[in-house]
Amino acid sequence: MEFHATKKFIITILILSIVVRGGSGFSVMGLDLLNSATSIISGVGAELLQNFPTVSRLFSATKQMLFGLPEQALFKVLNQLCSLYVASDNIDPRITPKLNEMHLQLRTPCSNISVPLNETQKLLDYPEFDATKRVVIFITGWMSGIDADYIEDIARAFHCRGNYNFLALNASNFVQTLYTWSAFNTDAVGTYVGKGIAKLAKQIPAKKIHLIGHSLGAHIAGKAGRHFRKLTGQTLARITGLDPANPCFNEGEALSGLHRGDAVFVDVIHSNPGVLGKAQPLGDVDFYPEGLAPIKPGCVIFSCSHSRAYEYFIETVFPGNENNFLAKRCNSLTSYNAGQCDGLEYPMGIATPSYIKGDYFLSVNAKDPFGKNASRLAADMSQYLCGRCSN
C-alpha cells in the first residue's frame, strides 16, 4: 500500500515537471538531482571526517547514504517543482472539499459515532461524549483513511489514559487523491475543521482541545487552529504535528502549513526530515529522534520512517510510558551523543511540558518499544490490557 502510494506521488510530480518546464522536466530534474545529491554527500562526508564514527555509527551513516540521501535529493527537486506550480497560480485540486461530506468520528471502546463536521454540536447529544473531559481530534495524512489500524491504536491509547474524548476526522476523500491535489486542499479542509471546532467550543473550552495531525494532517491542524482563532478570538490549547508533510510545504513559494502560534503550544516530532517530513523547526518545541537522519532505526524506506512519528507518539500515550522518550535541547545529534548538551531531559510525546522551547534531540530503539527509557513489561501491560470493549 505504502509503495504504491509513493509511486503515485512520484509519477504525479514527474508529470507536473513536464508541464511546468515545457517538456524539459526530465533533463532539468536529472541535473538538479545530481547536483543536490553531490552536495549532500559532500557535506555528510566532511562531517564524518570531523567526527570519526564507531562501527555502529558508521553502519548507520552508510544506510543513510545508500537509502536516505537519494530520497532527500529527489524530494528536494520535487519540492522545487511544486513551488513552481504554486507560483504559476494555476492550481487545480481537481476534487473540491465539501463540508457536508466530512465527519468527525467519536471513538469509544465499544462504538464509533459519526457527526457531520458542520454539525459538531450534535456530539453533545450523545451520552458517549463527556463534555467534562478533554477533546483530542486526530487528523490523518495522505493515503491514510480513518479505518487505518493506527487510528484504532491511538484511540485505544487515549481510552487507556481516560479523561479524553477521542475524535478522528473523516476527510479521506480529500487527502487520498494524488498528492499535489491533496496538498492544495489542506487550507480548505483546515478551514472547515476550524469552523467545526468553533461550534464544539461553545460548550468545550478551547483550553481543553488538542489537535494531532500526521503528515498533511499536521498542516490541516495548523490551518484549523488559525481559522478557529479568527472565528472565536480564542486559541486552541495544543497542536501536535507528527512529521508534518514536506513536499509542497517548502520555503519561498509554498503552501501554508503548521507553525508556532497556531495553538498556545505547538510540538512537533520529525521522523523523516527532508524527505516526506519537514526538517525545519515549526513549533514551540521540535523533537528530532536520531537527528536529521531521514531513515530511522528499524526502517529501510522513507515511508516507514514517516510512520514512526505516530508510532512514537502512540507509545507515550499509554499510561506508564510518558517518559519513554527523553530528549535534551541541543544543536545536533552528534553533540547529543557526545554528551555536549547541557540542561535537563524532557519527554517527547503526550507528556511534553508546554513551557519548553527549542530543538530537542534523542536516540530511539529499532523495535517496539521504541523509547530508550521504556520498560518492556510496562509496554506489554499498558498496550494489551486496557482500552478494549468489555461488553
MARNUKE-150262 format. One line per 8 residues: number of its first residue (from 1); their letters; for each residue x, y, z of N, C-alpha, C. Coordinates in steps of 0.02 Angstrom, whole numbers, always signed. Layout:
REM MARNUKE-150262
NUM) A) X:Y:Z:X:Y:Z:X:Y:Z; ...
***
This chain:
REM MARNUKE-150262
1) MEFHATKK) +42:-60:+0:+0:+0:+0:+43:+63:+0; +94:+66:+46:+137:+124:+51:+179:+132:-12; +202:+75:-41:+244:+78:-101:+204:+107:-159; +143:+83:-168:+103:+106:-224:+84:+180:-215; +71:+200:-153:+54:+270:-140:+113:+315:-157; +172:+294:-137:+232:+333:-151:+244:+336:-226; +234:+281:-261:+244:+279:-334:+196:+328:-368; +134:+330:-345:+85:+376:-374:+108:+448:-366
9) FIITILIL) +134:+462:-306:+156:+530:-292:+213:+550:-338; +263:+507:-346:+321:+522:-388:+300:+532:-460; +256:+487:-485:+232:+493:-554:+196:+559:-564; +155:+579:-514:+118:+642:-520:+165:+701:-527; +217:+704:-485:+263:+760:-487:+303:+760:-552; +322:+701:-577:+358:+697:-640:+316:+725:-697; +252:+709:-696:+207:+736:-748:+204:+812:-742; +198:+836:-680:+196:+909:-669:+260:+942:-694
17) SIVVRGGS) +316:+907:-685:+380:+936:-706:+381:+948:-781; +351:+902:-819:+348:+910:-892:+305:+969:-910; +247:+975:-876:+201:+1029:-890:+232:+1097:-873; +261:+1101:-813:+288:+1165:-789:+350:+1185:-828; +393:+1136:-843:+457:+1151:-876:+451:+1149:-953; +390:+1144:-978:+381:+1145:-1050:+411:+1086:-1086; +409:+1028:-1053:+432:+968:-1086:+503:+949:-1070; +541:+994:-1036:+611:+979:-1021:+621:+957:-950
25) GFSVMGLD) +567:+939:-917:+570:+922:-846:+618:+867:-828; +622:+816:-870:+663:+759:-851:+738:+777:-851; +761:+815:-903:+832:+832:-905:+851:+880:-849; +809:+929:-837:+822:+977:-783:+820:+941:-716; +771:+896:-709:+765:+859:-646:+827:+817:-635; +851:+784:-687:+910:+742:-680:+971:+782:-659; +979:+842:-688:+1036:+885:-670:+1030:+908:-598; +971:+932:-578:+960:+954:-509:+971:+898:-460
33) LLNSATSI) +946:+839:-478:+954:+781:-433:+1028:+765:-423; +1067:+767:-478:+1138:+752:-472:+1174:+804:-429; +1159:+868:-442:+1191:+921:-404:+1173:+917:-330; +1109:+904:-316:+1086:+900:-247:+1119:+842:-212; +1120:+784:-245:+1150:+725:-214:+1224:+735:-201; +1259:+766:-249:+1331:+779:-241:+1344:+824:-182; +1303:+877:-176:+1311:+924:-121:+1299:+891:-54; +1246:+852:-50:+1229:+819:+14:+1283:+769:+33
41) ISGVGAEL) +1305:+728:-14:+1356:+678:+1:+1421:+711:+22; +1438:+767:-11:+1499:+803:+8:+1495:+828:+80; +1437:+855:+97:+1427:+881:+165:+1431:+827:+217; +1398:+770:+204:+1400:+715:+252:+1470:+687:+258; +1505:+683:+201:+1573:+658:+203:+1618:+701:+246; +1611:+767:+241:+1652:+812:+281:+1637:+804:+355; +1573:+796:+372:+1554:+787:+442:+1582:+722:+470; +1581:+669:+430:+1606:+604:+453:+1682:+608:+465
49) LQNFPTVS) +1718:+648:+424:+1789:+655:+434:+1805:+691:+499; +1763:+741:+515:+1773:+780:+576:+1754:+740:+638; +1707:+696:+632:+1683:+658:+689:+1686:+584:+672; +1745:+554:+679:+1755:+484:+658:+1708:+439:+696; +1665:+400:+662:+1613:+362:+695:+1636:+294:+721; +1597:+269:+768:+1606:+200:+789:+1580:+154:+734; +1591:+88:+742:+1567:+41:+691:+1492:+46:+682; +1454:+49:+738:+1381:+52:+733:+1360:+118:+701
57) RLFSATKQ) +1394:+173:+719:+1376:+238:+690:+1394:+238:+615; +1449:+205:+597:+1469:+201:+527:+1417:+163:+487; +1392:+107:+516:+1340:+69:+481:+1278:+111:+471; +1259:+149:+522:+1200:+192:+517:+1211:+245:+463; +1270:+275:+463:+1284:+327:+413:+1283:+297:+343; +1309:+236:+335:+1309:+204:+269:+1238:+193:+246; +1194:+171:+291:+1124:+160:+272:+1092:+225:+251; +1108:+280:+286:+1079:+345:+268:+1102:+365:+198
65) MLFGLPEQ) +1166:+352:+183:+1192:+372:+117:+1163:+329:+61; +1153:+264:+76:+1127:+219:+25:+1053:+232:+11; +1015:+244:+65:+942:+249:+58:+916:+320:+69; +942:+354:+120:+915:+419:+138:+935:+475:+91; +999:+477:+71:+1022:+533:+31:+989:+537:-38; +983:+482:-75:+947:+488:-139:+876:+512:-131; +843:+490:-77:+774:+512:-65:+772:+586:-50; +819:+610:-9:+820:+681:+7:+831:+723:-55
73) ALFKVLNQ) +877:+701:-98:+891:+737:-159:+830:+738:-205; +797:+681:-211:+738:+677:-253:+683:+723:-228; +670:+721:-163:+615:+762:-137:+632:+836:-135; +696:+852:-134:+714:+923:-141:+693:+949:-209; +705:+909:-261:+685:+928:-328:+609:+930:-334; +575:+880:-305:+502:+879:-308:+473:+942:-274; +504:+963:-219:+483:+1023:-185:+490:+1084:-230; +546:+1089:-265:+557:+1145:-310:+505:+1147:-366
81) LCSLYVAS) +489:+1088:-393:+439:+1084:-445:+370:+1105:-419; +355:+1083:-358:+291:+1102:-329:+288:+1177:-318; +344:+1208:-298:+347:+1280:-289:+331:+1316:-354; +359:+1291:-409:+345:+1321:-474:+271:+1317:-490; +241:+1261:-473:+169:+1251:-486:+128:+1300:-445; +148:+1309:-381:+113:+1357:-338:+121:+1427:-366; +183:+1445:-386:+197:+1512:-411:+160:+1526:-476; +145:+1473:-514:+110:+1484:-578:+39:+1507:-568
89) DNIDPRIT) +13:+1503:-506:-55:+1523:-490:-106:+1487:-534; -90:+1424:-549:-134:+1384:-591:-150:+1319:-555; -172:+1327:-492:-185:+1268:-450:-254:+1240:-464; -256:+1176:-478:-319:+1141:-491:-321:+1079:-447; -353:+1083:-388:-353:+1025:-343:-396:+967:-369; -434:+978:-421:-474:+926:-453:-533:+902:-410; -522:+892:-346:-576:+871:-302:-586:+925:-250; -639:+964:-256:-651:+1018:-209:-683:+991:-146
97) PKLNEMHL) -654:+1007:-87:-683:+982:-25:-754:+1005:-15; -796:+962:+10:-865:+978:+25:-877:+968:+99; -897:+1021:+133:-905:+1020:+205:-955:+967:+227; -1009:+960:+189:-1062:+914:+210:-1043:+840:+202; -985:+827:+172:-962:+758:+164:-909:+738:+214; -889:+785:+256:-837:+771:+307:-869:+760:+375; -842:+713:+412:-870:+696:+477:-815:+692:+530; -836:+703:+592:-794:+687:+649:-821:+622:+679
105) QLRTPCSN) -777:+576:+691:-798:+512:+719:-776:+507:+792; -825:+501:+836:-812:+490:+906:-799:+416:+917; -741:+400:+944:-724:+330:+955:-724:+315:+1030; -761:+265:+1049:-760:+240:+1117:-737:+167:+1113; -722:+136:+1169:-701:+66:+1166:-751:+20:+1132; -816:+38:+1134:-868:-8:+1108:-907:+20:+1049; -894:+81:+1027:-934:+109:+973:-897:+164:+936; -919:+176:+874:-896:+232:+834:-957:+272:+812
113) ISVPLNET) -957:+337:+827:-1014:+380:+812:-990:+438:+769; -1021:+447:+710:-1001:+500:+665:-1052:+556:+663; -1027:+617:+662:-1071:+676:+654:-1040:+720:+599; -1082:+753:+559:-1055:+798:+507:-1011:+852:+538; -959:+871:+502:-913:+921:+528:-947:+988:+538; -999:+1002:+500:-1034:+1065:+509:-1090:+1060:+561; -1094:+1003:+596:-1144:+995:+649:-1112:+964:+710; -1051:+985:+726:-1014:+954:+780:-1048:+961:+848
121) QKLLDYPE) -1092:+1011:+854:-1127:+1019:+918:-1172:+959:+934; -1188:+919:+884:-1229:+859:+896:-1193:+807:+939; -1127:+812:+942:-1090:+766:+985:-1113:+770:+1058; -1134:+830:+1077:-1155:+841:+1147:-1219:+804:+1164; -1255:+781:+1112:-1317:+745:+1124:-1306:+671:+1139; -1245:+647:+1129:-1231:+576:+1139:-1203:+565:+1210; -1230:+516:+1245:-1204:+502:+1313:-1132:+478:+1312; -1110:+452:+1254:-1040:+429:+1249:-990:+487:+1250
129) FDATKRVV) -1015:+547:+1235:-971:+606:+1235:-979:+641:+1303; -923:+649:+1338:-923:+680:+1404:-894:+750:+1400; -937:+800:+1407:-916:+870:+1400:-869:+893:+1454; -862:+854:+1508:-816:+872:+1561:-744:+850:+1546; -737:+808:+1495:-670:+782:+1478:-637:+825:+1425; -572:+815:+1417:-535:+847:+1363:-552:+814:+1296; -537:+851:+1243:-553:+827:+1175:-489:+823:+1134; -477:+765:+1104:-422:+755:+1058:-452:+742:+989
137) IFITGWMS) -428:+780:+939:-451:+769:+870:-390:+749:+829; -393:+689:+800:-338:+664:+759:-354:+672:+685; -306:+698:+648:-315:+710:+576:-262:+670:+538; -285:+626:+495:-240:+582:+459:-203:+618:+403; -153:+584:+375:-115:+612:+319:-137:+583:+253; -93:+593:+203:-108:+571:+135:-111:+495:+131; -159:+470:+94:-169:+399:+82:-178:+359:+147; -207:+391:+197:-219:+356:+261:-289:+373:+284
145) GIDADYIE) -334:+326:+278:-404:+339:+296:-417:+328:+370; -479:+343:+389:-499:+340:+459:-501:+268:+484; -501:+219:+440:-503:+149:+460:-434:+117:+467; -382:+158:+460:-314:+132:+467:-304:+103:+538; -264:+50:+542:-253:+16:+606:-225:+63:+659; -182:+109:+639:-150:+151:+689:-200:+201:+720; -256:+215:+685:-307:+258:+715:-339:+221:+774; -351:+157:+765:-377:+117:+820:-327:+114:+878
153) DIARAFHC) -263:+110:+861:-211:+107:+913:-209:+171:+954; -210:+228:+921:-206:+291:+958:-270:+304:+997; -327:+283:+969:-391:+291:+1005:-389:+250:+1069; -365:+188:+1063:-363:+145:+1122:-314:+171:+1175; -260:+200:+1151:-211:+229:+1197:-244:+285:+1239; -283:+327:+1206:-316:+381:+1243:-372:+353:+1288; -405:+300:+1267:-455:+268:+1310:-422:+241:+1373; -361:+214:+1365:-325:+189:+1423:-308:+246:+1471
161) RGNYNFLA) -290:+304:+1443:-273:+360:+1486:-334:+385:+1525; -393:+382:+1493:-453:+409:+1524:-455:+485:+1520; -512:+513:+1537:-521:+586:+1538:-514:+618:+1469; -525:+579:+1415:-521:+606:+1348:-580:+583:+1306; -606:+628:+1264:-649:+610:+1209:-604:+607:+1147; -602:+549:+1114:-558:+543:+1055:-600:+548:+992; -582:+596:+949:-617:+606:+886:-567:+599:+829; -588:+571:+773:-547:+566:+713:-583:+600:+655
169) LNASNFVQ) -547:+638:+616:-577:+673:+559:-581:+626:+499; -641:+618:+473:-651:+578:+413:-654:+624:+353; -595:+639:+325:-592:+682:+266:-551:+647:+212; -553:+580:+213:-509:+541:+171:-518:+554:+96; -579:+572:+75:-590:+584:+4:-549:+644:-21; -527:+686:+26:-492:+746:+6:-417:+744:+23; -395:+690:+54:-323:+682:+67:-299:+614:+41; -338:+582:-3:-316:+520:-34:-313:+526:-110
177) TLYTWSAF) -319:+587:-135:-310:+598:-206:-236:+602:-220; -217:+615:-283:-146:+623:-299:-117:+677:-254; -56:+667:-231:-28:+706:-176:-35:+782:-186; -16:+807:-245:-16:+879:-254:-86:+908:-244; -137:+874:-270:-204:+899:-262:-226:+896:-189; -204:+843:-154:-220:+838:-82:-186:+895:-44; -123:+910:-61:-87:+963:-27:-123:+1030:-37; -147:+1042:-98:-181:+1105:-111:-248:+1109:-75
185) NTDAVGTY) -274:+1053:-51:-338:+1053:-15:-330:+1065:+60; -268:+1066:+85:-260:+1070:+158:-289:+1133:+187; -282:+1189:+153:-310:+1252:+178:-386:+1249:+183; -417:+1222:+130:-490:+1218:+130:-515:+1171:+184; -484:+1112:+189:-506:+1065:+241:-493:+1093:+310; -436:+1126:+319:-420:+1156:+383:-470:+1210:+403; -493:+1248:+354:-543:+1299:+368:-608:+1267:+393; -628:+1213:+360:-689:+1178:+382:-681:+1149:+452
193) VGKGIAKL) -622:+1121:+466:-610:+1094:+532:-613:+1149:+585; -585:+1207:+569:-588:+1263:+615:-659:+1284:+630; -702:+1284:+578:-773:+1301:+588:-807:+1250:+633; -792:+1186:+620:-823:+1133:+661:-803:+1137:+733; -739:+1151:+746:-715:+1156:+815:-746:+1217:+849; -756:+1270:+811:-786:+1331:+839:-856:+1316:+866; -893:+1274:+831:-960:+1255:+855:-955:+1213:+918; -908:+1168:+919:-898:+1125:+977:-875:+1165:+1037
201) AKQIPAKK) -836:+1217:+1024:-807:+1257:+1077:-858:+1300:+1114; -920:+1302:+1089:-972:+1338:+1126:-987:+1303:+1192; -970:+1239:+1196:-980:+1201:+1258:-914:+1175:+1287; -864:+1166:+1244:-799:+1140:+1266:-748:+1196:+1263; -718:+1216:+1319:-669:+1270:+1318:-610:+1254:+1272; -584:+1305:+1239:-527:+1297:+1194:-467:+1267:+1229; -460:+1280:+1294:-403:+1254:+1331:-406:+1179:+1341; -462:+1148:+1323:-469:+1075:+1329:-463:+1040:+1262
209) IHLIGHSL) -448:+1076:+1209:-447:+1047:+1142:-376:+1039:+1116; -359:+978:+1095:-293:+960:+1071:-300:+929:+1001; -270:+961:+951:-269:+933:+883:-203:+896:+872; -208:+838:+840:-149:+799:+822:-155:+782:+748; -104:+798:+710:-106:+784:+638:-42:+751:+614; -50:+701:+570:+7:+668:+541:+15:+689:+468; +76:+706:+448:+91:+722:+379:+49:+782:+354; +9:+773:+302:-34:+827:+280:-83:+847:+335
217) GAHIAGKA) -102:+799:+377:-148:+813:+432:-120:+865:+480; -54:+868:+487:-24:+918:+531:-35:+988:+504; -31:+995:+439:-42:+1061:+409:-116:+1080:+410; -160:+1030:+403:-231:+1042:+411:-245:+1067:+481; -213:+1036:+531:-223:+1057:+600:-200:+1129:+611; -143:+1147:+580:-119:+1216:+586:-168:+1266:+558; -195:+1252:+499:-245:+1297:+469:-307:+1299:+512; -328:+1242:+540:-387:+1240:+583:-377:+1284:+644
225) GRHFRKLT) -317:+1281:+673:-303:+1323:+731:-306:+1397:+715; -280:+1416:+658:-281:+1487:+638:-352:+1510:+624; -391:+1468:+590:-459:+1488:+572:-503:+1489:+634; -491:+1443:+681:-529:+1443:+743:-518:+1509:+781; -456:+1531:+783:-441:+1594:+817:-474:+1653:+781; -475:+1651:+715:-507:+1704:+676:-582:+1707:+692; -614:+1649:+700:-686:+1647:+711:-705:+1663:+783; -664:+1644:+831:-684:+1648:+901:-644:+1697:+943
233) GQTLARIT) -585:+1716:+918:-541:+1758:+958:-505:+1719:+1012; -514:+1652:+1013:-480:+1608:+1061:-426:+1568:+1025; -382:+1538:+1064:-328:+1497:+1036:-332:+1427:+1066; -328:+1378:+1022:-329:+1309:+1045:-271:+1295:+1092; -280:+1247:+1138:-229:+1233:+1188:-166:+1204:+1157; -173:+1156:+1112:-114:+1121:+1087:-125:+1091:+1018; -74:+1094:+977:-72:+1058:+914:-7:+1018:+913; -13:+953:+900:+46:+910:+893:+53:+891:+819
241) GLDPANPC) +109:+908:+790:+123:+890:+721:+168:+829:+718; +143:+775:+687:+181:+713:+681:+210:+709:+611; +273:+725:+605:+309:+728:+542:+270:+766:+489; +258:+831:+500:+221:+871:+452:+249:+864:+381; +204:+858:+333:+223:+845:+264:+272:+897:+237; +321:+873:+199:+372:+916:+170:+356:+937:+99; +341:+890:+53:+331:+910:-17:+275:+961:-25; +290:+1015:-59:+245:+1071:-73:+239:+1119:-14
249) FNEGEALS) +271:+1104:+43:+268:+1150:+101:+339:+1174:+117; +376:+1193:+64:+445:+1215:+72:+448:+1291:+79; +509:+1317:+78:+519:+1388:+86:+503:+1424:+20; +492:+1489:+24:+478:+1529:-36:+406:+1521:-58; +396:+1506:-122:+329:+1494:-148:+304:+1428:-120; +261:+1430:-70:+241:+1369:-36:+170:+1374:-11; +143:+1316:+3:+77:+1313:+35:+85:+1328:+109; +34:+1356:+139:+36:+1373:+210:+27:+1310:+251
257) GLHRGDAV) +69:+1300:+300:+65:+1240:+342:+66:+1256:+415; +84:+1207:+455:+86:+1213:+528:+144:+1258:+549; +131:+1302:+598:+183:+1345:+626:+168:+1358:+699; +221:+1379:+736:+211:+1401:+804:+162:+1459:+804; +119:+1463:+855:+69:+1515:+857:+0:+1491:+835; -2:+1433:+802:-67:+1406:+781:-107:+1380:+840; -73:+1368:+896:-105:+1349:+959:-63:+1380:+1015; -88:+1378:+1075:-48:+1403:+1131:+18:+1365:+1134
265) FVDVIHSN) +16:+1300:+1120:+76:+1259:+1121:+77:+1215:+1059; +130:+1219:+1020:+138:+1178:+961:+201:+1136:+969; +193:+1070:+970:+251:+1025:+974:+253:+981:+912; +313:+966:+889:+322:+931:+825:+372:+875:+834; +357:+817:+804:+404:+761:+802:+424:+751:+729; +488:+756:+714:+514:+748:+647:+544:+678:+640; +513:+635:+602:+539:+567:+596:+565:+550:+526; +551:+591:+476:+577:+579:+409:+597:+647:+379
273) PGVLGKAQ) +641:+684:+415:+657:+752:+396:+690:+757:+328; +666:+805:+288:+696:+818:+223:+669:+775:+167; +628:+726:+184:+600:+682:+131:+524:+691:+132; +488:+646:+163:+415:+655:+168:+396:+705:+222; +441:+715:+271:+427:+761:+326:+472:+823:+323; +448:+877:+353:+487:+939:+357:+548:+929:+402; +602:+960:+383:+663:+959:+425:+667:+1022:+468; +639:+1078:+444:+644:+1140:+480:+601:+1141:+542
281) PLGDVDFY) +624:+1175:+596:+583:+1182:+655:+519:+1220:+639; +463:+1196:+666:+398:+1227:+652:+361:+1248:+715; +376:+1215:+771:+336:+1226:+831:+372:+1265:+885; +339:+1268:+942:+373:+1295:+1001:+430:+1250:+1021; +419:+1184:+1014:+471:+1136:+1026:+469:+1084:+971; +528:+1067:+944:+534:+1018:+890:+581:+962:+913; +557:+901:+905:+596:+842:+925:+624:+807:+863; +688:+788:+869:+722:+754:+814:+749:+687:+838
289) PEGLAPIK) +708:+634:+836:+733:+567:+853:+787:+546:+804; +846:+530:+829:+904:+513:+787:+922:+570:+740; +909:+631:+762:+931:+689:+725:+898:+698:+657; +936:+725:+610:+909:+739:+544:+915:+680:+496; +936:+623:+521:+939:+564:+478:+869:+547:+453; +858:+541:+388:+791:+528:+362:+767:+456:+373; +814:+409:+383:+796:+339:+393:+805:+323:+467; +752:+303:+501:+754:+289:+572:+773:+216:+585
297) PGCVIFSC) +800:+202:+645:+818:+133:+661:+760:+85:+651; +775:+29:+619:+723:-21:+605:+689:-11:+538; +705:+44:+503:+674:+59:+438:+726:+56:+383; +702:+45:+323:+745:+48:+264:+718:+99:+214; +652:+105:+209:+622:+152:+162:+591:+211:+200; +582:+267:+163:+560:+328:+196:+489:+325:+223; +444:+285:+192:+376:+282:+217:+373:+253:+287; +418:+205:+301:+422:+176:+368:+442:+229:+418
305) SHSRAYEY) +492:+269:+401:+515:+322:+446:+461:+375:+455; +424:+389:+403:+370:+439:+407:+317:+416:+457; +305:+351:+460:+256:+323:+507:+281:+322:+579; +346:+323:+587:+374:+319:+655:+348:+374:+700; +334:+433:+673:+312:+489:+714:+251:+471:+755; +200:+442:+721:+140:+424:+760:+151:+362:+802; +197:+318:+782:+212:+259:+823:+245:+281:+888; +292:+328:+884:+324:+354:+944:+272:+387:+990
313) FIETVFPG) +230:+428:+960:+181:+465:+1000:+132:+418:+1034; +106:+370:+996:+58:+322:+1024:+88:+287:+1084; +151:+268:+1079:+184:+233:+1134:+181:+275:+1199; +188:+340:+1192:+189:+383:+1252:+120:+394:+1283; +68:+384:+1243:+0:+396:+1268:-22:+342:+1317; +0:+280:+1306:-18:+226:+1352:+10:+242:+1421; -31:+235:+1473:-9:+251:+1541:+54:+213:+1561; +100:+249:+1592:+162:+220:+1614:+219:+229:+1565
321) NENNFLAK) +203:+252:+1504:+254:+261:+1452:+271:+334:+1438; +247:+379:+1481:+254:+450:+1468:+326:+472:+1460; +371:+439:+1496:+442:+459:+1494:+485:+412:+1454; +455:+376:+1407:+494:+329:+1366:+546:+364:+1322; +530:+423:+1299:+574:+460:+1253:+598:+524:+1288; +657:+522:+1314:+684:+581:+1348:+735:+615:+1302; +727:+680:+1294:+768:+718:+1247:+800:+778:+1281; +854:+802:+1250:+888:+861:+1275:+891:+915:+1221
329) RCNSLTSY) +886:+977:+1243:+894:+1032:+1196:+966:+1032:+1171; +974:+1035:+1105:+1041:+1028:+1077:+1041:+1056:+1006; +1100:+1058:+975:+1104:+1083:+906:+1117:+1028:+855; +1130:+967:+879:+1141:+912:+832:+1141:+846:+869; +1130:+792:+833:+1133:+726:+863:+1205:+709:+882; +1254:+734:+843:+1324:+722:+859:+1341:+750:+928; +1319:+810:+941:+1331:+841:+1007:+1294:+803:+1061; +1234:+781:+1046:+1194:+743:+1095:+1230:+678:+1113
337) NAGQCDGL) +1253:+641:+1063:+1287:+578:+1075:+1354:+587:+1111; +1384:+646:+1102:+1449:+659:+1134:+1440:+687:+1205; +1378:+693:+1228:+1365:+718:+1295:+1378:+792:+1302; +1373:+829:+1247:+1388:+901:+1248:+1326:+945:+1254; +1269:+915:+1269:+1207:+954:+1276:+1192:+964:+1350; +1190:+1027:+1370:+1176:+1043:+1440:+1101:+1045:+1451; +1082:+1049:+1514:+1011:+1055:+1530:+979:+990:+1548; +915:+995:+1565:+876:+937:+1587:+849:+898:+1528
345) EYPMGIAT) +830:+836:+1542:+795:+796:+1492:+720:+807:+1500; +685:+808:+1443:+613:+817:+1443:+581:+764:+1398; +520:+743:+1414:+488:+690:+1375:+460:+715:+1309; +469:+675:+1257:+436:+686:+1193:+371:+648:+1193; +317:+678:+1169:+253:+642:+1164:+199:+676:+1205; +154:+636:+1230:+95:+662:+1264:+113:+705:+1325; +168:+689:+1359:+186:+724:+1421:+235:+781:+1410; +246:+802:+1348:+292:+858:+1336:+267:+920:+1372
353) PSYIKGDY) +309:+951:+1415:+287:+1011:+1451:+277:+1069:+1403; +225:+1108:+1414:+208:+1162:+1368:+254:+1222:+1375; +299:+1221:+1425:+342:+1279:+1436:+411:+1272:+1403; +427:+1214:+1375:+494:+1207:+1345:+493:+1233:+1274; +551:+1258:+1252:+558:+1287:+1185:+622:+1261:+1153; +623:+1262:+1087:+684:+1246:+1050:+686:+1178:+1018; +745:+1158:+996:+755:+1094:+962:+784:+1043:+1010; +754:+984:+1012:+774:+931:+1058:+793:+868:+1019
361) FLSVNAKD) +847:+835:+1042:+873:+776:+1009:+871:+717:+1057; +864:+657:+1027:+861:+596:+1067:+876:+536:+1023; +891:+480:+1055:+900:+416:+1020:+840:+372:+1032; +826:+326:+984:+769:+282:+989:+790:+210:+972; +747:+164:+991:+759:+93:+975:+733:+76:+906; +758:+21:+879:+737:-1:+813:+671:-39:+815; +653:-66:+874:+592:-105:+881:+550:-80:+939; +486:-98:+937:+440:-81:+991:+460:-119:+1055
369) PFGKNASR) +464:-86:+1113:+453:-14:+1123:+511:+27:+1096; +494:+83:+1064:+544:+123:+1031:+582:+169:+1078; +552:+187:+1134:+585:+232:+1181:+643:+199:+1217; +699:+234:+1220:+759:+208:+1254:+746:+198:+1329; +699:+236:+1356:+686:+231:+1428:+626:+186:+1443; +606:+147:+1393:+546:+105:+1401:+560:+42:+1440; +508:+19:+1474:+509:-45:+1507:+467:-94:+1466; +496:-151:+1448:+459:-199:+1408:+396:-223:+1444
377) LAADMSQY) +401:-233:+1509:+343:-256:+1548:+289:-203:+1549; +309:-140:+1559:+260:-86:+1560:+226:-78:+1493; +265:-86:+1439:+237:-81:+1372:+185:-135:+1360; +201:-196:+1380:+154:-251:+1370:+90:-240:+1411; +98:-219:+1473:+40:-210:+1517:-5:-155:+1490; +25:-99:+1470:-15:-41:+1450:-48:-51:+1383; -14:-85:+1337:-41:-89:+1269:-89:-146:+1257; -91:-194:+1302:-133:-252:+1288:-188:-265:+1340
385) LCGRCSN) -186:-230:+1395:-234:-245:+1448:-281:-188:+1463; -287:-139:+1419:-332:-83:+1433:-361:-55:+1368; -413:-15:+1376:-441:+21:+1319:-483:-21:+1271; -499:-82:+1290:-538:-125:+1247:-611:-129:+1272; -656:-146:+1226:-726:-152:+1245:-735:-213:+1290; -769:-202:+1346:-779:-257:+1394:-847:-288:+1388; -888:-265:+1341:-955:-293:+1332:-953:-361:+1297
***
